[in-house]
Amino acid sequence: MSTMIDAGVNLTSSQFSADLPSVIARAKSAGVSSMLAIGCDLQSSKESIELAEKHQLFCSVGVHPHDARHAPDSLYDDLSALLTSSNHVVAVGECGLDFNRDFSPRPIQQSVCLTQLHLAQAANFPVYLHEREAHSALMPLLNEVKVEGILHCFTGDKTALKNYLDYGLMIGITGWICDERRGQDLQQLLQYIPLDRLLIETDAPYLLPRTITPKPKSRRNEPMFLSYVADQIAHLKQCSAQTIMQATTQNFKQLFVR
């Protein structure tokens, strides 16, 4: 069985607080050789580092656009210190813009995102980017700097996809691709994503693949379900799941392992 790397998991979620060691063990038994624990604010970034060190995983440090309103003025220095605090830290983020929910005012989202982009550029770290209904606002920020990274959980349109690929980003695909209701546009766009620019992620505990049968009673997504994402991509790209697993593992290592 080919192994996979989950390019994005919210391991600090309270949904995992009761059984995290078992969640990680089940993932490894299912062929997930490693995963990236996502930091969403300063506290969860510190917790992600601790988890990554304890379980020999990768992690990111950053402030999600939902939490941008709480970012301190010292954010650049705070994140800079976290970046160099552990060799398990491989990315800046989750950062970006979310104009779908607007949990933080848009100007603050943009300022906090740009701070993190500048940090990633200065520190030579890739970024873990979030974007919802904000492509036209994110691209000008990206054009101010030059960074590598992943556009996490891509759900945009063809224009956004082309812009992100032209910029040089890798594209993260989640269980959204398995959704027969919301995922149809993404399924059509998958043909435009080259294999060498593709990453797979669960975004667990969210986005449970709807192709799982029988569905878990808890409705909680876990990294052990990453193969369902790989299988769906393989079906749509008309190749083997092994091809997807091998390519995305190589892509992850190329982007994050230095």
Secondary structure, DSSP 8 states (H G I E B T S, - for coil): ---EEEEEE-TTSGGGTTTHHHHHHHHHHTTEEEEEE---SHHHHHHHHHHHHHHT-EEEE---GGGGGG--TTHHHHHHHHHTS-TTEEEEEEEEEETTT-SS-HHHHHHHHHHHHHHHHHHT--EEEEEES-HHHHHHHHTTS---EEETT----HHHHHHHHHHT-EEEE-GGGG-TTT-HHHHHHGGGS-GGGEEE---TTS---TT-SS--TT----GGGHHHHHHHHHHHHTS-HHHHHHHHHHHHHHHH--
